[in-house]
Amino acid sequence: MKTLTALFATAALALTANIAMAKDLGPDQAMKLVQENKIQSFEKLNAAALAKHPGATVTDTELEDAYGRYIYKVELRDAQNVEWDVDLDATTGAVLKDHQDK
C-alpha cells in the first residue's frame, strides 16, 4: 500500500511540475518578444494557422512559454462551424499541432 501511495504522490508532483513549467504570457510580454525578434509577428503566425484551414476565422489566441519554448495557440472556426486548435512554434512558425476541437 505504501508503494502505491508513493507512486500516486510522485505522479501528482510530476504533473504539478509540468503544469508550472508552461505559463501564459500577457500582451506586454508578447509584444516585447515580437519587437526583440524572438518570435514571429502575430499576423504571420495567424496566417500560418489560417493556411491550414482556408476560410476559417481566428476566434482566440494565446502565447505560452512552455519549457523555454514559445508556443502560439490559435483557435479557429471554419466555414462549416467546426472548431480547430492549431499550435505553432512562435519562433519558427512551424505547426506543432492541428486538431479538431471536441
Secondary structure, 3 states (H helix, E strand, C coil): CHHHHHHHHHHHHHHHHHHHHEEECCHHHHHHHHHCCCCCCHHHHHHHHHHHCCCCEEEEEEEEEECCEEEEEEEEECCCCCEEEEEEECCCCCEEEEEECC
